Amino acid sequence: MGVNSDLLREMLMTPQIFLLVGLTIAVFTDTYLSRTHKMLMQVIFILAMSLVVQNVVEDWLASEHPNIQTRTGFAMYGYIVRPLFLLLFCHIVAPDRKHTAGWILLGLNTAIYLLLVPGTHLVFWISTDNHYQGGPLSKTCIITSFILLAHLLYLTVAENRKTRKRALWLPITIIIFIFVSIFQDYEIGGEQQPVAFLTMAIVGGSVFYYIWLHMQFAWKHEDAMYAQQRIQIMMSQIQPHFMYNTLATVQALCYSNPEEAAGTVEKFARYLRQNLDSLSETNLVPFRKELEHTQIYADIEMVMYPSVHVEWDIGEDDFLLPALTVQPIVENAIRYGARSRSEGKVVISTRREDGGVMIRVTDNGKGFDPNAVPLDTNRSHIGLKNVNERLEKMCNGALDVQSVIGEGTTVTLWIPDPPPETEDGKKPGRKRLPDKARNDG
């Protein structure tokens, strides 16, 4: 009874057991994991605990308390279960796939240990002096594990290469640790140790896959929020009063200038279509496309408000930027700036400066104090805030507002040149306008 108590104490004091018990409780209460992932993680944690127990018991049987038949059974269980973890990891990475080939391979590994170990020396056996002896098929578990690891690596890259490449580092690191642990067990397999390196790697991998699933949830939530923001930005460009004023202007022109009325209707239709196209645009777009969209909007505004004049000083047009970036700035300049003057004026200019492109939108309106008006208390300022957030997120750009009461406002957009190599997903370090650009504004 004392011997059994010592064994139980050794199992309970194993750090991996404490870790897995806590994670099992965490997964059970986790409301963010999908049902499939939650079930997989619970199965993995429970199996991992059983594998830790198997390691400790087999070590105990191999040292001071020999029992050849019992040790053989525990060893068989370990060789059968270890590859199962790798297949379950495959289901975590690609839950929509059936992984039929992996299950067939796992079935063959299980059959070999269940059918060939008892009564033969083809796989392994425990000698009468309680020493492990390997047969011709003793490497079956290792070969199966390597095949499943290679498959896991392939799935990890295939399932994530088109989304967030930076997300690959965590599962790939886990796979590398498991590879290394297999070699470590092979090299020092004759030495006594309570928990094998592979078991420790599997436990650690289970923990980090759980973290990885939470990271995926956070990324998907962030993408959903970003998509919702894009919808709000698009809808903010099609305000009811703008549509009403445009249609009222067209109605009036139908009597006085039918040709101009037809041209305005055509421009308004193109404006609406381009806004809808921008809704599905997740990548950077050519500035020429954004410029065309902004010019159409400005032309409609100048038809409705003949006192407003928009000038274009385009010195650079060969670069990329987020969709619906310049148009909201020009809209603010016209609506809250130029319209307040009897001769309102808006100037849009682009120049290549300081390793990037400066886009300046200047109006001669009444101006305001940028420091006195928070960016979330006014619709025009909400538009500036959204543009600034998208610039930082999508191209590491920035936005600066300079305004003088009674003279007008200048909004400067900074679009840095892309770095020479972007495959690693890293953004350039600069996230603010160069001081020279801020001063020039």
KOLKOL-23107 format. One record per residue (C-alpha): residue number from 0; residue in three letters; chain; x, y, z. Coordinates in nm, 4 decimals, padded with zeros to 6 digits, m for minus. Example, Ala and Ser with C-alpha at 12.3 -4.5 7.8 and 13.67 -1.06 7.14 Angstrom:
2
NODE     n   res   chain         c1         c2         c3
NODE     0   ALA       A    01.2300   m00.4500    00.7800
NODE     1   SER       A    01.3670   m00.1060    00.7140
***
This chain:
441
NODE     n   res   chain         c1         c2         c3
NODE     0   MET       A    00.0000    00.0000    00.0000
NODE     1   GLY       A    00.2905    00.2335    00.0736
NODE     2   VAL       A    00.4377    00.1644   m00.2673
NODE     3   ASN       A    00.1081    00.2522   m00.4406
NODE     4   SER       A    00.0852    00.5702   m00.2342
NODE     5   ASP       A    00.4336    00.6694   m00.3500
NODE     6   LEU       A    00.3319    00.6163   m00.7119
NODE     7   LEU       A    00.0136    00.8193   m00.6702
NODE     8   ARG       A    00.2076    01.0986   m00.5027
NODE     9   GLU       A    00.4598    01.1017   m00.7874
NODE    10   MET       A    00.1836    01.1281   m01.0481
NODE    11   LEU       A    00.0018    01.4065   m00.8637
NODE    12   MET       A    00.3231    01.6043   m00.8178
NODE    13   THR       A    00.4066    01.5949   m01.1887
NODE    14   PRO       A    00.3860    01.9589   m01.3153
NODE    15   GLN       A    00.2245    01.8573   m01.6429
NODE    16   ILE       A   m00.0737    01.7127   m01.4546
NODE    17   PHE       A   m00.1417    02.0428   m01.2761
NODE    18   LEU       A   m00.1151    02.2302   m01.6030
NODE    19   LEU       A   m00.3477    01.9983   m01.7920
NODE    20   VAL       A   m00.6112    01.9928   m01.5181
NODE    21   GLY       A   m00.6221    02.3716   m01.5180
NODE    22   LEU       A   m00.6432    02.3873   m01.8973
NODE    23   THR       A   m00.9219    02.1279   m01.9058
NODE    24   ILE       A   m01.1276    02.3467   m01.6732
NODE    25   ALA       A   m01.0433    02.6546   m01.8835
NODE    26   VAL       A   m01.1561    02.4866   m02.2059
NODE    27   PHE       A   m01.4769    02.3626   m02.0431
NODE    28   THR       A   m01.5711    02.7192   m01.9418
NODE    29   ASP       A   m01.4382    02.8888   m02.2573
NODE    30   THR       A   m01.7192    03.0612   m02.4485
NODE    31   TYR       A   m01.5041    03.1763   m02.7394
NODE    32   LEU       A   m01.3997    02.8400   m02.8844
NODE    33   SER       A   m01.6208    02.6698   m03.1395
NODE    34   ARG       A   m01.7873    02.3469   m03.0348
NODE    35   THR       A   m01.5517    02.1462   m03.2577
NODE    36   HIS       A   m01.2366    02.3077   m03.1220
NODE    37   LYS       A   m01.3599    02.2844   m02.7632
NODE    38   MET       A   m01.4275    01.9119   m02.8004
NODE    39   LEU       A   m01.0877    01.8539   m02.9640
NODE    40   MET       A   m00.9001    02.0435   m02.6932
NODE    41   GLN       A   m01.0828    01.8598   m02.4134
NODE    42   VAL       A   m00.9980    01.5240   m02.5723
NODE    43   ILE       A   m00.6350    01.6308   m02.6205
NODE    44   PHE       A   m00.5951    01.7460   m02.2591
NODE    45   ILE       A   m00.7509    01.4293   m02.1170
NODE    46   LEU       A   m00.5352    01.2074   m02.3382
NODE    47   ALA       A   m00.2299    01.4142   m02.2459
NODE    48   MET       A   m00.2983    01.3532   m01.8762
NODE    49   SER       A   m00.3303    00.9813   m01.9452
NODE    50   LEU       A   m00.0005    00.9861   m02.1335
NODE    51   VAL       A    00.1758    01.1596   m01.8450
NODE    52   VAL       A    00.0356    00.8944   m01.6095
NODE    53   GLN       A    00.1518    00.6234   m01.8511
NODE    54   ASN       A    00.5042    00.7682   m01.8533
NODE    55   VAL       A    00.5239    00.7862   m01.4750
NODE    56   VAL       A    00.3821    00.4355   m01.4220
NODE    57   GLU       A    00.6091    00.2793   m01.6856
NODE    58   ASP       A    00.9117    00.4504   m01.5311
NODE    59   TRP       A    00.8028    00.3199   m01.1908
NODE    60   LEU       A    00.7613   m00.0345   m01.3301
NODE    61   ALA       A    01.0988   m00.0155   m01.5044
NODE    62   SER       A    01.2894    00.0853   m01.1930
NODE    63   GLU       A    01.1945   m00.0582   m00.8559
NODE    64   HIS       A    00.8747   m00.2550   m00.9086
NODE    65   PRO       A    00.9096   m00.4827   m01.2111
NODE    66   ASN       A    00.5965   m00.6333   m01.3620
NODE    67   ILE       A    00.6664   m00.7400   m01.7205
NODE    68   GLN       A    00.3059   m00.7901   m01.8310
NODE    69   THR       A    00.1792   m00.4623   m01.6839
NODE    70   ARG       A    00.4757   m00.2653   m01.8176
NODE    71   THR       A    00.4207   m00.4124   m02.1655
NODE    72   GLY       A    00.0568   m00.2979   m02.1590
NODE    73   PHE       A    00.1467    00.0551   m02.0526
NODE    74   ALA       A    00.4192    00.0758   m02.3166
NODE    75   MET       A    00.1745   m00.0378   m02.5864
NODE    76   TYR       A   m00.0707    00.2334   m02.4775
NODE    77   GLY       A    00.2004    00.5019   m02.5074
NODE    78   TYR       A    00.3055    00.3943   m02.8567
NODE    79   ILE       A   m00.0581    00.3900   m02.9729
NODE    80   VAL       A   m00.1622    00.7249   m02.8233
NODE    81   ARG       A    00.1382    00.9442   m02.9141
NODE    82   PRO       A    00.0637    00.9614   m03.2899
NODE    83   LEU       A   m00.3032    01.0258   m03.2067
NODE    84   PHE       A   m00.2100    01.3670   m03.0638
NODE    85   LEU       A   m00.0525    01.4707   m03.3932
NODE    86   LEU       A   m00.3656    01.3692   m03.5842
NODE    87   LEU       A   m00.5825    01.5663   m03.3418
NODE    88   PHE       A   m00.3532    01.8670   m03.3932
NODE    89   CYS       A   m00.4225    01.8257   m03.7675
NODE    90   HIS       A   m00.7948    01.8492   m03.6933
NODE    91   ILE       A   m00.7340    02.1701   m03.4975
NODE    92   VAL       A   m00.5442    02.3279   m03.7866
NODE    93   ALA       A   m00.7921    02.2086   m04.0529
NODE    94   PRO       A   m01.1217    02.1182   m03.8786
NODE    95   ASP       A   m01.3170    02.0988   m04.2057
NODE    96   ARG       A   m01.1035    01.8153   m04.3472
NODE    97   LYS       A   m01.1665    01.4466   m04.2728
NODE    98   HIS       A   m00.7964    01.3442   m04.2603
NODE    99   THR       A   m00.8851    00.9948   m04.3840
NODE   100   ALA       A   m00.5253    00.9010   m04.4732
NODE   101   GLY       A   m00.4089    01.0021   m04.1255
NODE   102   TRP       A   m00.6707    00.7867   m03.9557
NODE   103   ILE       A   m00.5772    00.4901   m04.1762
NODE   104   LEU       A   m00.2113    00.5354   m04.0824
NODE   105   LEU       A   m00.3045    00.5620   m03.7147
NODE   106   GLY       A   m00.5142    00.2458   m03.7463
NODE   107   LEU       A   m00.2185    00.0557   m03.8927
NODE   108   ASN       A    00.0060    00.1767   m03.6089
NODE   109   THR       A   m00.2537    00.0654   m03.3525
NODE   110   ALA       A   m00.3001   m00.2743   m03.5172
NODE   111   ILE       A    00.0740   m00.3410   m03.5214
NODE   112   TYR       A    00.1083   m00.2784   m03.1470
NODE   113   LEU       A   m00.2107   m00.4573   m03.0488
NODE   114   LEU       A   m00.1642   m00.7647   m03.2684
NODE   115   LEU       A    00.2105   m00.8124   m03.2927
NODE   116   VAL       A    00.3384   m00.7201   m02.9458
NODE   117   PRO       A    00.1663   m01.0021   m02.7507
NODE   118   GLY       A    00.3477   m01.3312   m02.8088
NODE   119   THR       A    00.6036   m01.2040   m03.0660
NODE   120   HIS       A    00.9319   m01.0195   m03.0773
NODE   121   LEU       A    00.8498   m00.8292   m03.3985
NODE   122   VAL       A    00.7863   m00.4898   m03.2347
NODE   123   PHE       A    00.9220   m00.4891   m02.8788
NODE   124   TRP       A    00.9238   m00.6975   m02.5647
NODE   125   ILE       A    01.0308   m00.6719   m02.2030
NODE   126   SER       A    01.3019   m00.9228   m02.1148
NODE   127   THR       A    01.2966   m01.1337   m01.8010
NODE   128   ASP       A    01.5420   m00.8933   m01.6372
NODE   129   ASN       A    01.2911   m00.6081   m01.7003
NODE   130   HIS       A    01.4756   m00.4386   m01.9892
NODE   131   TYR       A    01.3137   m00.3014   m02.3049
NODE   132   GLN       A    01.4091   m00.4883   m02.6240
NODE   133   GLY       A    01.3280   m00.3577   m02.9733
NODE   134   GLY       A    01.2342   m00.5760   m03.2687
NODE   135   PRO       A    01.2306   m00.5158   m03.6467
NODE   136   LEU       A    00.9155   m00.2998   m03.6192
NODE   137   SER       A    01.0214   m00.1101   m03.3076
NODE   138   LYS       A    01.0366    00.2219   m03.4961
NODE   139   THR       A    00.6723    00.2003   m03.6132
NODE   140   CYS       A    00.5549    00.4724   m03.3728
NODE   141   ILE       A    00.8420    00.7055   m03.4681
NODE   142   ILE       A    00.7839    00.6577   m03.8430
NODE   143   THR       A    00.4094    00.7146   m03.8004
NODE   144   SER       A    00.4762    01.0255   m03.5934
NODE   145   PHE       A    00.7158    01.1705   m03.8510
NODE   146   ILE       A    00.4641    01.1177   m04.1320
NODE   147   LEU       A    00.1873    01.2846   m03.9295
NODE   148   LEU       A    00.4216    01.5693   m03.8323
NODE   149   ALA       A    00.5041    01.6323   m04.1973
NODE   150   HIS       A    00.1319    01.6300   m04.2759
NODE   151   LEU       A    00.0661    01.8687   m03.9859
NODE   152   LEU       A    00.3342    02.1060   m04.1142
NODE   153   TYR       A    00.1831    02.0979   m04.4639
NODE   154   LEU       A   m00.1680    02.1676   m04.3321
NODE   155   THR       A   m00.0439    02.4519   m04.1118
NODE   156   VAL       A    00.1163    02.6323   m04.4054
NODE   157   ALA       A   m00.1630    02.5518   m04.6522
NODE   158   GLU       A   m00.4429    02.6695   m04.4215
NODE   159   ASN       A   m00.2761    02.9957   m04.3115
NODE   160   ARG       A   m00.0529    03.1182   m04.5939
NODE   161   LYS       A   m00.3299    03.3270   m04.7527
NODE   162   THR       A   m00.4513    03.4883   m04.4304
NODE   163   ARG       A   m00.2096    03.5903   m04.1565
NODE   164   LYS       A    00.1395    03.4648   m04.2326
NODE   165   ARG       A    00.2651    03.5849   m03.8969
NODE   166   ALA       A    00.0235    03.3366   m03.7361
NODE   167   LEU       A    00.2349    03.0508   m03.8723
NODE   168   TRP       A    00.5220    03.0967   m03.6279
NODE   169   LEU       A    00.3403    02.9475   m03.3273
NODE   170   PRO       A    00.2202    02.6135   m03.4741
NODE   171   ILE       A    00.5432    02.5700   m03.6708
NODE   172   THR       A    00.7437    02.6220   m03.3499
NODE   173   ILE       A    00.5329    02.3545   m03.1808
NODE   174   ILE       A    00.6027    02.1131   m03.4666
NODE   175   ILE       A    00.9760    02.1814   m03.4419
NODE   176   PHE       A    00.9713    02.1144   m03.0668
NODE   177   ILE       A    00.7970    01.7811   m03.1261
NODE   178   PHE       A    01.0549    01.6856   m03.3916
NODE   179   VAL       A    01.3371    01.7672   m03.1511
NODE   180   SER       A    01.1722    01.5770   m02.8646
NODE   181   ILE       A    01.1520    01.2597   m03.0746
NODE   182   PHE       A    01.5256    01.2748   m03.1428
NODE   183   GLN       A    01.5951    01.3446   m02.7755
NODE   184   ASP       A    01.3963    01.0381   m02.6674
NODE   185   TYR       A    01.5757    00.8282   m02.9286
NODE   186   GLU       A    01.9214    00.9451   m02.8204
NODE   187   ILE       A    01.8767    00.9037   m02.4437
NODE   188   GLY       A    01.6065    00.6398   m02.4472
NODE   189   GLY       A    01.8078    00.4083   m02.2249
NODE   190   GLU       A    01.8188    00.6534   m01.9378
NODE   191   GLN       A    01.5484    00.6566   m01.6740
NODE   192   GLN       A    01.3237    00.9628   m01.6683
NODE   193   PRO       A    00.9673    00.9890   m01.5361
NODE   194   VAL       A    00.8206    01.1833   m01.8319
NODE   195   ALA       A    00.9506    01.1448   m02.1891
NODE   196   PHE       A    01.0579    01.4480   m02.3929
NODE   197   LEU       A    00.7886    01.3724   m02.6510
NODE   198   THR       A    00.5214    01.3720   m02.3798
NODE   199   MET       A    00.6451    01.7073   m02.2504
NODE   200   ALA       A    00.6445    01.8453   m02.6064
NODE   201   ILE       A    00.2886    01.7195   m02.6596
NODE   202   VAL       A    00.1704    01.8795   m02.3368
NODE   203   GLY       A    00.3415    02.2072   m02.4275
NODE   204   GLY       A    00.2032    02.1854   m02.7807
NODE   205   SER       A   m00.1487    02.1375   m02.6448
NODE   206   VAL       A   m00.1126    02.4525   m02.4361
NODE   207   PHE       A    00.0167    02.6606   m02.7235
NODE   208   TYR       A   m00.2451    02.5320   m02.9660
NODE   209   TYR       A   m00.5059    02.6490   m02.7148
NODE   210   ILE       A   m00.3394    02.9921   m02.7137
NODE   211   TRP       A   m00.3256    02.9844   m03.0928
NODE   212   LEU       A   m00.7003    02.9204   m03.1129
NODE   213   HIS       A   m00.7624    03.2241   m02.8932
NODE   214   MET       A   m00.5342    03.4323   m03.1149
NODE   215   GLN       A   m00.7345    03.3190   m03.4187
NODE   216   PHE       A   m01.0577    03.4230   m03.2492
NODE   217   ALA       A   m00.9083    03.7661   m03.1724
NODE   218   TRP       A   m00.7940    03.8058   m03.5330
NODE   219   LYS       A   m01.1328    03.7045   m03.6730
NODE   220   HIS       A   m01.3037    03.9441   m03.4330
NODE   221   GLU       A   m01.0679    04.2202   m03.5428
NODE   222   ASP       A   m01.1377    04.1448   m03.9107
NODE   223   ALA       A   m01.5122    04.1501   m03.8449
NODE   224   MET       A   m01.4846    04.4850   m03.6686
NODE   225   TYR       A   m01.2758    04.6201   m03.9540
NODE   226   ALA       A   m01.5299    04.4990   m04.2099
NODE   227   GLN       A   m01.8080    04.6658   m04.0105
NODE   228   GLN       A   m01.6075    04.9863   m04.0008
NODE   229   ARG       A   m01.5660    04.9758   m04.3768
NODE   230   ILE       A   m01.9426    04.9375   m04.4166
NODE   231   GLN       A   m02.0004    05.2366   m04.1910
NODE   232   ILE       A   m01.7461    05.4403   m04.3849
NODE   233   MET       A   m01.9114    05.3544   m04.7149
NODE   234   MET       A   m02.2575    05.4348   m04.5863
NODE   235   SER       A   m02.1321    05.7653   m04.4495
NODE   236   GLN       A   m02.0423    05.8630   m04.8046
NODE   237   ILE       A   m02.4027    05.8245   m04.9257
NODE   238   GLN       A   m02.5881    06.0552   m04.6920
NODE   239   PRO       A   m02.9591    06.1176   m04.7554
NODE   240   HIS       A   m02.9122    06.4950   m04.7854
NODE   241   PHE       A   m02.6418    06.4493   m05.0516
NODE   242   MET       A   m02.8691    06.2204   m05.2531
NODE   243   TYR       A   m03.1629    06.4564   m05.2099
NODE   244   ASN       A   m02.9637    06.7633   m05.3116
NODE   245   THR       A   m02.8207    06.5821   m05.6147
NODE   246   LEU       A   m03.1612    06.4663   m05.7347
NODE   247   ALA       A   m03.3120    06.8116   m05.6718
NODE   248   THR       A   m03.0299    06.9703   m05.8724
NODE   249   VAL       A   m03.0811    06.7221   m06.1576
NODE   250   GLN       A   m03.4542    06.7969   m06.1562
NODE   251   ALA       A   m03.3871    07.1673   m06.1903
NODE   252   LEU       A   m03.1310    07.1100   m06.4647
NODE   253   CYS       A   m03.3797    06.9016   m06.6632
NODE   254   TYR       A   m03.5639    07.2273   m06.7404
NODE   255   SER       A   m03.2700    07.4653   m06.7774
NODE   256   ASN       A   m02.9883    07.2449   m06.9092
NODE   257   PRO       A   m03.0949    06.8876   m06.9999
NODE   258   GLU       A   m02.7478    06.7989   m07.1291
NODE   259   GLU       A   m02.5834    06.8896   m06.7981
NODE   260   ALA       A   m02.8620    06.7072   m06.6120
NODE   261   ALA       A   m02.7844    06.3882   m06.8046
NODE   262   GLY       A   m02.4135    06.4267   m06.7334
NODE   263   THR       A   m02.4802    06.4769   m06.3617
NODE   264   VAL       A   m02.6996    06.1659   m06.3467
NODE   265   GLU       A   m02.4227    05.9648   m06.5139
NODE   266   LYS       A   m02.1645    06.0931   m06.2641
NODE   267   PHE       A   m02.3936    06.0247   m05.9700
NODE   268   ALA       A   m02.4494    05.6661   m06.0897
NODE   269   ARG       A   m02.0717    05.6153   m06.1245
NODE   270   TYR       A   m02.0212    05.7624   m05.7761
NODE   271   LEU       A   m02.2705    05.5180   m05.6207
NODE   272   ARG       A   m02.1250    05.2204   m05.8085
NODE   273   GLN       A   m01.7692    05.3049   m05.7002
NODE   274   ASN       A   m01.8832    05.3358   m05.3394
NODE   275   LEU       A   m02.0327    04.9871   m05.3590
NODE   276   ASP       A   m01.7164    04.8517   m05.5192
NODE   277   SER       A   m01.5137    04.9956   m05.2315
NODE   278   LEU       A   m01.7194    04.7898   m04.9845
NODE   279   SER       A   m01.5603    04.4640   m05.1076
NODE   280   GLU       A   m01.2097    04.6103   m05.1401
NODE   281   THR       A   m00.9835    04.4795   m04.8650
NODE   282   ASN       A   m00.6484    04.5672   m05.0237
NODE   283   LEU       A   m00.4831    04.8936   m05.1148
NODE   284   VAL       A   m00.6091    05.0512   m05.4369
NODE   285   PRO       A   m00.4302    05.2653   m05.6993
NODE   286   PHE       A   m00.4462    05.6363   m05.6252
NODE   287   ARG       A   m00.5729    05.6973   m05.9790
NODE   288   LYS       A   m00.8878    05.5008   m05.8930
NODE   289   GLU       A   m00.9383    05.6978   m05.5709
NODE   290   LEU       A   m00.8688    06.0213   m05.7607
NODE   291   GLU       A   m01.1340    05.9441   m06.0230
NODE   292   HIS       A   m01.3896    05.8707   m05.7521
NODE   293   THR       A   m01.3056    06.1952   m05.5694
NODE   294   GLN       A   m01.3210    06.4027   m05.8885
NODE   295   ILE       A   m01.6678    06.2678   m05.9674
NODE   296   TYR       A   m01.7845    06.3636   m05.6188
NODE   297   ALA       A   m01.6294    06.7111   m05.6496
NODE   298   ASP       A   m01.7896    06.7671   m05.9911
NODE   299   ILE       A   m02.1352    06.6881   m05.8484
NODE   300   GLU       A   m02.0763    06.9240   m05.5555
NODE   301   MET       A   m01.9693    07.2056   m05.7885
NODE   302   VAL       A   m02.2878    07.1565   m05.9920
NODE   303   MET       A   m02.4974    07.1878   m05.6753
NODE   304   TYR       A   m02.2893    07.4746   m05.5313
NODE   305   PRO       A   m02.1538    07.6995   m05.8098
NODE   306   SER       A   m01.9710    07.9118   m05.5476
NODE   307   VAL       A   m01.7384    07.6187   m05.4710
NODE   308   HIS       A   m01.4320    07.5670   m05.6874
NODE   309   VAL       A   m01.2058    07.2582   m05.6649
NODE   310   GLU       A   m00.8527    07.2628   m05.8047
NODE   311   TRP       A   m00.6276    06.9640   m05.8713
NODE   312   ASP       A   m00.2490    06.9812   m05.8453
NODE   313   ILE       A   m00.1472    06.6201   m05.8940
NODE   314   GLY       A    00.2287    06.5827   m05.9005
NODE   315   GLU       A    00.2336    06.2097   m05.8151
NODE   316   ASP       A   m00.0328    05.9501   m05.8946
NODE   317   ASP       A    00.1551    05.6188   m05.9052
NODE   318   PHE       A    00.1059    05.4752   m05.5570
NODE   319   LEU       A   m00.1384    05.2728   m05.3491
NODE   320   LEU       A   m00.3615    05.3732   m05.0581
NODE   321   PRO       A   m00.6762    05.2501   m04.8783
NODE   322   ALA       A   m01.0044    05.2935   m05.0646
NODE   323   LEU       A   m01.2246    05.5896   m04.9652
NODE   324   THR       A   m00.9340    05.7802   m04.8161
NODE   325   VAL       A   m00.9154    06.1076   m05.0110
NODE   326   GLN       A   m01.2847    06.1433   m05.0929
NODE   327   PRO       A   m01.4016    06.1821   m04.7285
NODE   328   ILE       A   m01.1339    06.4480   m04.6718
NODE   329   VAL       A   m01.2446    06.6426   m04.9798
NODE   330   GLU       A   m01.6071    06.6042   m04.8730
NODE   331   ASN       A   m01.5275    06.7601   m04.5350
NODE   332   ALA       A   m01.3298    07.0411   m04.7015
NODE   333   ILE       A   m01.6264    07.1283   m04.9242
NODE   334   ARG       A   m01.9074    07.0766   m04.6752
NODE   335   TYR       A   m01.7526    07.2351   m04.3670
NODE   336   GLY       A   m01.5049    07.4675   m04.5328
NODE   337   ALA       A   m01.5592    07.5987   m04.8849
NODE   338   ARG       A   m01.9377    07.6216   m04.8639
NODE   339   SER       A   m01.9077    07.8782   m04.5860
NODE   340   ARG       A   m01.7427    08.1265   m04.8267
NODE   341   SER       A   m01.8948    08.3253   m05.1094
NODE   342   GLU       A   m01.6030    08.2030   m05.3189
NODE   343   GLY       A   m01.5074    07.8723   m05.1655
NODE   344   LYS       A   m01.1947    07.6995   m05.2810
NODE   345   VAL       A   m01.0475    07.3522   m05.2248
NODE   346   VAL       A   m00.7062    07.2494   m05.3537
NODE   347   ILE       A   m00.5949    06.8855   m05.3693
NODE   348   SER       A   m00.2232    06.8303   m05.4291
NODE   349   THR       A    00.0112    06.5322   m05.4248
NODE   350   ARG       A    00.3906    06.5368   m05.4041
NODE   351   ARG       A    00.6580    06.2730   m05.3486
NODE   352   GLU       A    00.8552    06.3800   m05.0432
NODE   353   ASP       A    01.0744    06.2180   m04.7759
NODE   354   GLY       A    01.0387    05.8585   m04.8944
NODE   355   GLY       A    00.6641    05.8703   m04.9499
NODE   356   VAL       A    00.3735    06.0653   m05.0940
NODE   357   MET       A    00.2083    06.3676   m04.9338
NODE   358   ILE       A   m00.1580    06.4307   m05.0150
NODE   359   ARG       A   m00.2781    06.7729   m04.9039
NODE   360   VAL       A   m00.6388    06.8912   m04.9078
NODE   361   THR       A   m00.6627    07.2643   m04.8354
NODE   362   ASP       A   m00.9761    07.4773   m04.8078
NODE   363   ASN       A   m01.0313    07.8488   m04.7417
NODE   364   GLY       A   m01.3170    07.7946   m04.4987
NODE   365   LYS       A   m01.3696    07.9315   m04.1499
NODE   366   GLY       A   m01.1229    07.6916   m03.9883
NODE   367   PHE       A   m01.1384    07.5479   m03.6369
NODE   368   ASP       A   m00.9203    07.4587   m03.3419
NODE   369   PRO       A   m00.8172    07.0905   m03.3892
NODE   370   ASN       A   m00.7109    07.0615   m03.0269
NODE   371   ALA       A   m01.0435    07.1860   m02.8957
NODE   372   VAL       A   m01.2610    06.9367   m03.0863
NODE   373   PRO       A   m01.2165    06.5669   m02.9993
NODE   374   LEU       A   m01.2159    06.3358   m03.3002
NODE   375   ASP       A   m01.5209    06.1442   m03.1777
NODE   376   THR       A   m01.7698    06.4249   m03.1110
NODE   377   ASN       A   m01.8401    06.5446   m03.4629
NODE   378   ARG       A   m01.9325    06.3594   m03.7817
NODE   379   SER       A   m01.6600    06.5250   m03.9870
NODE   380   HIS       A   m01.4045    06.4386   m03.7207
NODE   381   ILE       A   m01.5277    06.0802   m03.7014
NODE   382   GLY       A   m01.4549    06.0611   m04.0749
NODE   383   LEU       A   m01.1003    06.1893   m04.0149
NODE   384   LYS       A   m01.0534    05.9360   m03.7348
NODE   385   ASN       A   m01.1652    05.6468   m03.9554
NODE   386   VAL       A   m00.9337    05.7545   m04.2365
NODE   387   ASN       A   m00.6432    05.7847   m03.9937
NODE   388   GLU       A   m00.7072    05.4376   m03.8475
NODE   389   ARG       A   m00.7224    05.2761   m04.1911
NODE   390   LEU       A   m00.4054    05.4554   m04.3026
NODE   391   GLU       A   m00.2150    05.3232   m04.0006
NODE   392   LYS       A   m00.3560    04.9712   m04.0263
NODE   393   MET       A   m00.3274    04.9136   m04.4005
NODE   394   CYS       A   m00.0167    05.1033   m04.5126
NODE   395   ASN       A    00.1465    05.2424   m04.1987
NODE   396   GLY       A    00.0477    05.5916   m04.3044
NODE   397   ALA       A   m00.0703    05.8847   m04.0970
NODE   398   LEU       A   m00.2944    06.1903   m04.1047
NODE   399   ASP       A   m00.2346    06.5424   m03.9776
NODE   400   VAL       A   m00.4767    06.8345   m03.9460
NODE   401   GLN       A   m00.3651    07.1979   m03.9413
NODE   402   SER       A   m00.6342    07.4650   m03.9173
NODE   403   VAL       A   m00.6427    07.8380   m03.8498
NODE   404   ILE       A   m00.9699    07.9979   m03.7462
NODE   405   GLY       A   m01.0799    08.2470   m04.0108
NODE   406   GLU       A   m00.8288    08.1223   m04.2726
NODE   407   GLY       A   m00.8970    07.7595   m04.3489
NODE   408   THR       A   m00.7824    07.4015   m04.2963
NODE   409   THR       A   m00.5164    07.1734   m04.4412
NODE   410   VAL       A   m00.5366    06.7973   m04.4009
NODE   411   THR       A   m00.2178    06.6108   m04.4907
NODE   412   LEU       A   m00.2116    06.2377   m04.5623
NODE   413   TRP       A    00.1247    06.0596   m04.5466
NODE   414   ILE       A    00.1590    05.7411   m04.7567
NODE   415   PRO       A    00.5087    05.5928   m04.7023
NODE   416   ASP       A    00.6747    05.3934   m04.9762
NODE   417   PRO       A    00.6428    05.0169   m04.9158
NODE   418   PRO       A    00.9501    04.8448   m04.7734
NODE   419   PRO       A    01.1726    04.6474   m05.0153
NODE   420   GLU       A    01.0597    04.3148   m04.8657
NODE   421   THR       A    00.7104    04.2666   m04.7269
NODE   422   GLU       A    00.6687    03.8869   m04.7354
NODE   423   ASP       A    00.7335    03.8567   m04.3628
NODE   424   GLY       A    00.4378    04.0824   m04.2936
NODE   425   LYS       A    00.6414    04.3453   m04.1086
NODE   426   LYS       A    00.5406    04.7076   m04.1493
NODE   427   PRO       A    00.7813    04.9950   m04.1833
NODE   428   GLY       A    00.8789    05.1518   m03.8570
NODE   429   ARG       A    00.7538    05.5067   m03.9187
NODE   430   LYS       A    00.3906    05.5724   m03.8236
NODE   431   ARG       A    00.3794    05.9516   m03.8131
NODE   432   LEU       A    00.4212    06.2307   m04.0608
NODE   433   PRO       A    00.7772    06.3594   m04.1032
NODE   434   ASP       A    00.8325    06.6828   m03.9140
NODE   435   LYS       A    00.8934    06.8675   m04.2390
NODE   436   ALA       A    00.5535    06.7653   m04.3693
NODE   437   ARG       A    00.3837    06.8702   m04.0483
NODE   438   ASN       A    00.5516    07.2090   m04.0581
NODE   439   ASP       A    00.4722    07.2587   m04.4262
NODE   440   GLY       A    00.1067    07.1848   m04.3543
***
